[in-house]
Amino acid sequence: MCSKDIDRLRSLVHPDFVLIGMRSTGPFMMRREEWLDAIQKRDVAAIELEVKDAATFDNMLVGTVFAKWRLKYLGREIQDCVVLTDVWVHDDGRWQAIRRHSTPSPTGGCEQA
C-alpha cells in the first residue's frame, strides 16, 4: 500500500472485496476498485500496525489489527487510529482479502498501536 503497487494489491484483494467503515460523516462502504483508486491518491507519511489476533479456519482467516497512520489524501493531511477486522478467503488457490471493517479506535487505543 505504501509503495502503491496496484498490481500486487489487486492480486491480494478479492474481486468481491468491500471496505466497511465509519467516518465523522457516518458509515460508508467502498468496493475494490474504489479502494484501489483511493490508494493511488494518497501519500503515506507514517504507518504503524499491530496484529492483535488472528484465527484461521479451513478456507478463511479473520484478523484484528490496530492501525495508526498519517497521510495526505486529495491535498488534506489525515491522521487516523483504527481497529481493523480483516477477513481473508482461500479462493482459486490463493489467499485474498474479501472484507475489511474499520472502526475508530476507542479512547486510548492509539497508545497501543
Secondary structure as GFF3:
##gff-version 3
##sequence-region A 1 113
A	DSSP	alpha_helix	6	12	.	.	.	ID=ss1
A	DSSP	beta_strand	13	23	.	.	.	ID=ss2
A	DSSP	beta_strand	26	31	.	.	.	ID=ss3
A	DSSP	alpha_helix	32	40	.	.	.	ID=ss4
A	DSSP	beta_strand	42	56	.	.	.	ID=ss5
A	DSSP	beta_strand	60	73	.	.	.	ID=ss6
A	DSSP	beta_strand	76	91	.	.	.	ID=ss7
A	DSSP	beta_strand	94	104	.	.	.	ID=ss8
A	DSSP	three_ten_helix	109	112	.	.	.	ID=ss9
###
